[in-house]
Amino acid sequence: MKDIFEKMNKALKHLETLHDIFINEDNFKPEENLDYEIYRQNEEKLKEILNRLDFGSQLYDRKGRQMILADLLEYIFLGRGYYSVKSKEDKENFVRAILHFVNLLMCYEAMTVSDNLREKVLEKLGKENPEIRNEDHYNKLKDFSGTVGLKRENLRLPKI
């Protein structure tokens, strides 16, 4: 999984690099000024429209964070993974990969019954995304001791 996350991170950094170069007028020769202006004007208009749509909160926001993460994963598997299917065996493996990934996501539910895991996840999220620490119930949830979901005795290892 780490490899997939690293590649997604590289893709985002690649887009950031392109933007950083094209939004800086100093990177263009005088005869390329029109290219810069076209990029700048389009970026400005795009930003204005996306702000009006509150698009940023659709990408990562405390209200819908779980669905946003699910959308991202859906894109990875259905938007990109689909193109890796070239044979019947690939199709079977593709479906198996999705099912195993769903199982991994379900493992995250262990946070609901483990003070230890919940605290570690919240600590790391708070460190890597400092705005999360300012959310209304961050400290309450971090300091909460007890189960949020199923009791541990109701959990069992599924056969794979």
C-alpha atoms as an extended CHARMM CRD file, in Angstrom:
* protein
*
       160  EXT
         1         1  MET       CA              0.0000000000        0.0000000000        0.0000000000  PROA      1               0.0000000000
         2         2  LYS       CA              2.8240000000        2.3770000000        0.8200000000  PROA      2               0.0000000000
         3         3  ASP       CA              3.9310000000        2.1990000000       -2.8130000000  PROA      3               0.0000000000
         4         4  ILE       CA              0.4720000000        3.3020000000       -4.0110000000  PROA      4               0.0000000000
         5         5  PHE       CA              0.3860000000        6.1850000000       -1.5230000000  PROA      5               0.0000000000
         6         6  GLU       CA              3.8810000000        7.2780000000       -2.6000000000  PROA      6               0.0000000000
         7         7  LYS       CA              2.8640000000        7.2510000000       -6.2610000000  PROA      7               0.0000000000
         8         8  MET       CA             -0.2780000000        9.2670000000       -5.5130000000  PROA      8               0.0000000000
         9         9  ASN       CA              1.8950000000       11.7130000000       -3.6050000000  PROA      9               0.0000000000
        10        10  LYS       CA              4.2870000000       11.9290000000       -6.5770000000  PROA      10              0.0000000000
        11        11  ALA       CA              1.3520000000       12.6570000000       -8.8960000000  PROA      11              0.0000000000
        12        12  LEU       CA              0.1930000000       15.5030000000       -6.6230000000  PROA      12              0.0000000000
        13        13  LYS       CA              3.7470000000       16.8870000000       -6.3860000000  PROA      13              0.0000000000
        14        14  HSD       CA              4.0080000000       16.6840000000      -10.1780000000  PROA      14              0.0000000000
        15        15  LEU       CA              0.8450000000       18.7820000000      -10.5350000000  PROA      15              0.0000000000
        16        16  GLU       CA              2.1320000000       21.2410000000       -7.9190000000  PROA      16              0.0000000000
        17        17  THR       CA              5.4330000000       21.5650000000       -9.8010000000  PROA      17              0.0000000000
        18        18  LEU       CA              3.6510000000       22.3040000000      -13.0670000000  PROA      18              0.0000000000
        19        19  HSD       CA              1.4930000000       24.9060000000      -11.3570000000  PROA      19              0.0000000000
        20        20  ASP       CA              4.4280000000       26.5070000000       -9.5120000000  PROA      20              0.0000000000
        21        21  ILE       CA              6.3420000000       26.9230000000      -12.7780000000  PROA      21              0.0000000000
        22        22  PHE       CA              3.4230000000       28.1950000000      -14.8590000000  PROA      22              0.0000000000
        23        23  ILE       CA              2.0480000000       30.6220000000      -12.2540000000  PROA      23              0.0000000000
        24        24  ASN       CA              5.4170000000       32.3940000000      -11.8890000000  PROA      24              0.0000000000
        25        25  GLU       CA              5.8680000000       35.0490000000      -14.5930000000  PROA      25              0.0000000000
        26        26  ASP       CA              9.6570000000       35.0090000000      -14.0680000000  PROA      26              0.0000000000
        27        27  ASN       CA              9.7830000000       31.5280000000      -15.6310000000  PROA      27              0.0000000000
        28        28  PHE       CA              8.6490000000       32.8470000000      -19.0140000000  PROA      28              0.0000000000
        29        29  LYS       CA             10.7120000000       34.5930000000      -21.6600000000  PROA      29              0.0000000000
        30        30  PRO       CA              9.2360000000       37.8830000000      -22.9610000000  PROA      30              0.0000000000
        31        31  GLU       CA              8.0620000000       36.1710000000      -26.1610000000  PROA      31              0.0000000000
        32        32  GLU       CA              6.2260000000       33.5860000000      -23.9790000000  PROA      32              0.0000000000
        33        33  ASN       CA              4.2600000000       36.2190000000      -22.0940000000  PROA      33              0.0000000000
        34        34  LEU       CA              1.0200000000       35.2520000000      -23.8290000000  PROA      34              0.0000000000
        35        35  ASP       CA              1.4140000000       31.6680000000      -22.5330000000  PROA      35              0.0000000000
        36        36  TYR       CA              1.8340000000       33.0030000000      -19.0070000000  PROA      36              0.0000000000
        37        37  GLU       CA             -1.1830000000       35.3160000000      -19.3060000000  PROA      37              0.0000000000
        38        38  ILE       CA             -3.4170000000       32.5370000000      -20.6170000000  PROA      38              0.0000000000
        39        39  TYR       CA             -2.4040000000       30.2910000000      -17.7280000000  PROA      39              0.0000000000
        40        40  ARG       CA             -2.7260000000       33.0490000000      -15.1070000000  PROA      40              0.0000000000
        41        41  GLN       CA             -6.1660000000       34.1860000000      -16.2950000000  PROA      41              0.0000000000
        42        42  ASN       CA             -7.5020000000       30.6460000000      -16.4820000000  PROA      42              0.0000000000
        43        43  GLU       CA             -6.0840000000       29.7660000000      -13.0760000000  PROA      43              0.0000000000
        44        44  GLU       CA             -7.6160000000       32.9150000000      -11.6060000000  PROA      44              0.0000000000
        45        45  LYS       CA            -11.0610000000       32.2080000000      -13.1040000000  PROA      45              0.0000000000
        46        46  LEU       CA            -10.9110000000       28.5440000000      -12.1220000000  PROA      46              0.0000000000
        47        47  LYS       CA             -9.9800000000       29.4560000000       -8.5460000000  PROA      47              0.0000000000
        48        48  GLU       CA            -12.7950000000       32.0180000000       -8.3970000000  PROA      48              0.0000000000
        49        49  ILE       CA            -15.4050000000       29.5320000000       -9.6220000000  PROA      49              0.0000000000
        50        50  LEU       CA            -14.1490000000       26.6990000000       -7.4070000000  PROA      50              0.0000000000
        51        51  ASN       CA            -14.2570000000       29.0360000000       -4.3960000000  PROA      51              0.0000000000
        52        52  ARG       CA            -17.8590000000       29.9480000000       -5.2240000000  PROA      52              0.0000000000
        53        53  LEU       CA            -18.6590000000       26.2500000000       -5.3610000000  PROA      53              0.0000000000
        54        54  ASP       CA            -16.8050000000       25.6670000000       -2.0610000000  PROA      54              0.0000000000
        55        55  PHE       CA            -14.9450000000       22.9760000000       -3.9740000000  PROA      55              0.0000000000
        56        56  GLY       CA            -12.1010000000       22.7310000000       -1.4570000000  PROA      56              0.0000000000
        57        57  SER       CA            -14.4220000000       21.3820000000        1.2080000000  PROA      57              0.0000000000
        58        58  GLN       CA            -15.4480000000       18.6740000000       -1.2600000000  PROA      58              0.0000000000
        59        59  LEU       CA            -11.8640000000       17.4270000000       -1.3960000000  PROA      59              0.0000000000
        60        60  TYR       CA            -11.0490000000       17.2570000000        2.3020000000  PROA      60              0.0000000000
        61        61  ASP       CA            -13.2040000000       18.5910000000        5.0730000000  PROA      61              0.0000000000
        62        62  ARG       CA            -14.2380000000       17.3550000000        8.4850000000  PROA      62              0.0000000000
        63        63  LYS       CA            -17.8990000000       17.1430000000        7.4800000000  PROA      63              0.0000000000
        64        64  GLY       CA            -17.4450000000       14.5940000000        4.7350000000  PROA      64              0.0000000000
        65        65  ARG       CA            -13.9130000000       13.3340000000        5.2790000000  PROA      65              0.0000000000
        66        66  GLN       CA            -14.9190000000        9.6450000000        5.2010000000  PROA      66              0.0000000000
        67        67  MET       CA            -16.8340000000        9.9920000000        1.9400000000  PROA      67              0.0000000000
        68        68  ILE       CA            -14.0320000000       12.0530000000        0.4230000000  PROA      68              0.0000000000
        69        69  LEU       CA            -11.4940000000        9.3450000000        1.2730000000  PROA      69              0.0000000000
        70        70  ALA       CA            -13.9020000000        6.7660000000       -0.1740000000  PROA      70              0.0000000000
        71        71  ASP       CA            -14.1970000000        8.8100000000       -3.4020000000  PROA      71              0.0000000000
        72        72  LEU       CA            -10.4250000000        8.8890000000       -3.7150000000  PROA      72              0.0000000000
        73        73  LEU       CA            -10.1530000000        5.1380000000       -3.2560000000  PROA      73              0.0000000000
        74        74  GLU       CA            -13.0170000000        4.5600000000       -5.6650000000  PROA      74              0.0000000000
        75        75  TYR       CA            -11.1490000000        6.5790000000       -8.2630000000  PROA      75              0.0000000000
        76        76  ILE       CA             -7.9550000000        4.5870000000       -7.7370000000  PROA      76              0.0000000000
        77        77  PHE       CA             -9.6430000000        1.2420000000       -8.1940000000  PROA      77              0.0000000000
        78        78  LEU       CA            -12.3680000000        2.0370000000      -10.6710000000  PROA      78              0.0000000000
        79        79  GLY       CA            -10.8070000000        4.9290000000      -12.5300000000  PROA      79              0.0000000000
        80        80  ARG       CA             -7.2820000000        3.5840000000      -12.8690000000  PROA      80              0.0000000000
        81        81  GLY       CA             -7.3560000000       -0.0550000000      -11.7570000000  PROA      81              0.0000000000
        82        82  TYR       CA             -9.9520000000       -0.8960000000      -14.3560000000  PROA      82              0.0000000000
        83        83  TYR       CA             -7.4070000000       -0.2060000000      -17.0980000000  PROA      83              0.0000000000
        84        84  SER       CA             -5.1210000000       -2.9220000000      -15.7340000000  PROA      84              0.0000000000
        85        85  VAL       CA             -7.7160000000       -5.5870000000      -16.6110000000  PROA      85              0.0000000000
        86        86  LYS       CA             -6.7320000000       -7.2910000000      -19.8520000000  PROA      86              0.0000000000
        87        87  SER       CA             -7.7800000000      -10.9090000000      -19.3080000000  PROA      87              0.0000000000
        88        88  LYS       CA            -10.3270000000      -12.9770000000      -17.4010000000  PROA      88              0.0000000000
        89        89  GLU       CA             -7.6810000000      -13.7080000000      -14.7670000000  PROA      89              0.0000000000
        90        90  ASP       CA             -6.9400000000       -9.9640000000      -14.4410000000  PROA      90              0.0000000000
        91        91  LYS       CA            -10.6660000000       -9.3270000000      -13.9400000000  PROA      91              0.0000000000
        92        92  GLU       CA            -10.8000000000      -11.9140000000      -11.1520000000  PROA      92              0.0000000000
        93        93  ASN       CA             -7.7080000000      -10.4050000000       -9.5230000000  PROA      93              0.0000000000
        94        94  PHE       CA             -9.1750000000       -6.9160000000       -9.8780000000  PROA      94              0.0000000000
        95        95  VAL       CA            -12.3290000000       -7.9720000000       -8.0070000000  PROA      95              0.0000000000
        96        96  ARG       CA            -10.2500000000       -9.7750000000       -5.3740000000  PROA      96              0.0000000000
        97        97  ALA       CA             -8.0860000000       -6.6580000000       -4.9160000000  PROA      97              0.0000000000
        98        98  ILE       CA            -11.1790000000       -4.5430000000       -4.3030000000  PROA      98              0.0000000000
        99        99  LEU       CA            -12.5200000000       -7.0380000000       -1.7660000000  PROA      99              0.0000000000
       100       100  HSD       CA             -9.2020000000       -7.2480000000        0.0840000000  PROA      100             0.0000000000
       101       101  PHE       CA             -9.0180000000       -3.4750000000        0.1350000000  PROA      101             0.0000000000
       102       102  VAL       CA            -12.5380000000       -3.2690000000        1.5740000000  PROA      102             0.0000000000
       103       103  ASN       CA            -11.3570000000       -5.6970000000        4.2590000000  PROA      103             0.0000000000
       104       104  LEU       CA             -8.4330000000       -3.3690000000        5.0220000000  PROA      104             0.0000000000
       105       105  LEU       CA            -10.8520000000       -0.4620000000        5.3700000000  PROA      105             0.0000000000
       106       106  MET       CA            -12.9670000000       -2.5170000000        7.7310000000  PROA      106             0.0000000000
       107       107  CYS       CA             -9.8560000000       -3.1410000000        9.8420000000  PROA      107             0.0000000000
       108       108  TYR       CA             -9.7560000000        0.5930000000       10.4880000000  PROA      108             0.0000000000
       109       109  GLU       CA            -12.9230000000        0.0680000000       12.5060000000  PROA      109             0.0000000000
       110       110  ALA       CA            -10.6540000000       -1.3600000000       15.2180000000  PROA      110             0.0000000000
       111       111  MET       CA            -10.2080000000        2.2840000000       16.2580000000  PROA      111             0.0000000000
       112       112  THR       CA            -13.7320000000        2.1650000000       17.6440000000  PROA      112             0.0000000000
       113       113  VAL       CA            -12.7760000000       -0.4660000000       20.2040000000  PROA      113             0.0000000000
       114       114  SER       CA             -9.1170000000        0.3810000000       20.8120000000  PROA      114             0.0000000000
       115       115  ASP       CA             -8.1660000000        3.4600000000       22.8300000000  PROA      115             0.0000000000
       116       116  ASN       CA             -4.5610000000        2.7900000000       21.8300000000  PROA      116             0.0000000000
       117       117  LEU       CA             -5.1460000000        2.7700000000       18.0400000000  PROA      117             0.0000000000
       118       118  ARG       CA             -7.6130000000        5.6710000000       18.1570000000  PROA      118             0.0000000000
       119       119  GLU       CA             -5.1290000000        7.8240000000       20.0810000000  PROA      119             0.0000000000
       120       120  LYS       CA             -2.2680000000        6.9560000000       17.7010000000  PROA      120             0.0000000000
       121       121  VAL       CA             -4.3480000000        7.7250000000       14.6140000000  PROA      121             0.0000000000
       122       122  LEU       CA             -5.6020000000       11.0160000000       16.0220000000  PROA      122             0.0000000000
       123       123  GLU       CA             -2.1040000000       12.0280000000       17.1690000000  PROA      123             0.0000000000
       124       124  LYS       CA             -0.6040000000       11.3650000000       13.7260000000  PROA      124             0.0000000000
       125       125  LEU       CA             -3.5230000000       13.0340000000       11.9080000000  PROA      125             0.0000000000
       126       126  GLY       CA             -3.1780000000       16.0480000000       14.2000000000  PROA      126             0.0000000000
       127       127  LYS       CA              0.5360000000       16.2410000000       13.4850000000  PROA      127             0.0000000000
       128       128  GLU       CA              0.2430000000       15.8560000000        9.7230000000  PROA      128             0.0000000000
       129       129  ASN       CA             -2.9500000000       17.9180000000        9.3250000000  PROA      129             0.0000000000
       130       130  PRO       CA             -2.7770000000       20.5190000000       12.1170000000  PROA      130             0.0000000000
       131       131  GLU       CA             -6.2260000000       21.9370000000       11.2750000000  PROA      131             0.0000000000
       132       132  ILE       CA             -7.7480000000       18.6840000000       12.5280000000  PROA      132             0.0000000000
       133       133  ARG       CA             -6.5410000000       19.5020000000       16.0530000000  PROA      133             0.0000000000
       134       134  ASN       CA             -8.7680000000       22.5970000000       15.9790000000  PROA      134             0.0000000000
       135       135  GLU       CA            -11.9430000000       20.6720000000       15.2110000000  PROA      135             0.0000000000
       136       136  ASP       CA            -14.6850000000       20.7740000000       17.8340000000  PROA      136             0.0000000000
       137       137  HSD       CA            -14.4260000000       17.2380000000       19.1890000000  PROA      137             0.0000000000
       138       138  TYR       CA            -10.7970000000       16.3560000000       18.4320000000  PROA      138             0.0000000000
       139       139  ASN       CA             -9.5670000000       16.4660000000       22.0480000000  PROA      139             0.0000000000
       140       140  LYS       CA            -12.7150000000       14.8420000000       23.3830000000  PROA      140             0.0000000000
       141       141  LEU       CA            -12.3310000000       11.9350000000       20.9990000000  PROA      141             0.0000000000
       142       142  LYS       CA             -8.5790000000       11.6910000000       21.6040000000  PROA      142             0.0000000000
       143       143  ASP       CA             -9.0850000000       11.5730000000       25.3750000000  PROA      143             0.0000000000
       144       144  PHE       CA            -12.1170000000        9.2880000000       25.2290000000  PROA      144             0.0000000000
       145       145  SER       CA            -11.6260000000        5.9570000000       26.9300000000  PROA      145             0.0000000000
       146       146  GLY       CA            -13.9570000000        3.1770000000       25.9610000000  PROA      146             0.0000000000
       147       147  THR       CA            -15.6440000000        1.6400000000       22.9710000000  PROA      147             0.0000000000
       148       148  VAL       CA            -17.3140000000        3.5880000000       20.2470000000  PROA      148             0.0000000000
       149       149  GLY       CA            -18.5670000000        0.5900000000       18.2670000000  PROA      149             0.0000000000
       150       150  LEU       CA            -18.5970000000       -3.1790000000       18.5580000000  PROA      150             0.0000000000
       151       151  LYS       CA            -17.1870000000       -4.8170000000       21.6420000000  PROA      151             0.0000000000
       152       152  ARG       CA            -13.9590000000       -6.7430000000       21.0630000000  PROA      152             0.0000000000
       153       153  GLU       CA            -15.5230000000      -10.1210000000       21.9980000000  PROA      153             0.0000000000
       154       154  ASN       CA            -17.8910000000       -9.7430000000       19.0180000000  PROA      154             0.0000000000
       155       155  LEU       CA            -14.9840000000       -9.5080000000       16.5800000000  PROA      155             0.0000000000
       156       156  ARG       CA            -13.5660000000      -12.5620000000       14.8360000000  PROA      156             0.0000000000
       157       157  LEU       CA            -11.0410000000      -13.1710000000       12.0790000000  PROA      157             0.0000000000
       158       158  PRO       CA            -12.7980000000      -13.8590000000        8.7660000000  PROA      158             0.0000000000
       159       159  LYS       CA            -11.6190000000      -16.6280000000        6.4480000000  PROA      159             0.0000000000
       160       160  ILE       CA            -10.0020000000      -15.2590000000        3.3130000000  PROA      160             0.0000000000
